[in-house]
Amino acid sequence: MQGQQNTGPTQNFFGAVGAVNSTVHGGQVIAGNNATVNSGIDGAALAQLITQLRAATSDLDLTAEEVEAYEADIVRLGSTEDREEQRGIWQSRIAPRLGSGVQAGSALATIIQFGMALFG
């Protein structure tokens, strides 16, 4: 697998330390047995998350001003290519809004899990 780009969300790696099962998203490159990772966000997964975030707007208990800020954050999330900036937007702005009224098993919980898989 050295130098190959992953095509699926889950890969199994076998090396000197034995078998390692890891969830991997597009844009990540695995090099050698030490599993050095160059991380990026899969464009299709990000687009899917943004679509889900927009669809969830009406499920959030937000004022008009908060909706405007939430939508601006979604635009920023999708327009920047900087992974750390994306992670910051997700962790400090978007996820807290989603998490404020989430219930286990709800659509919002699913969106949060998807976002966490992308941004940590």
Secondary structure by P-SEA (a helix, b strand, c coil): cccccccccbbbbbccccbbbbbcccccccccccccccccccaaaaaaaaaaaaaacccccccaaaaaaaaaaaaaaaccccaaaaaaaaacccccccccccccccaaaaaaaaaaaccc
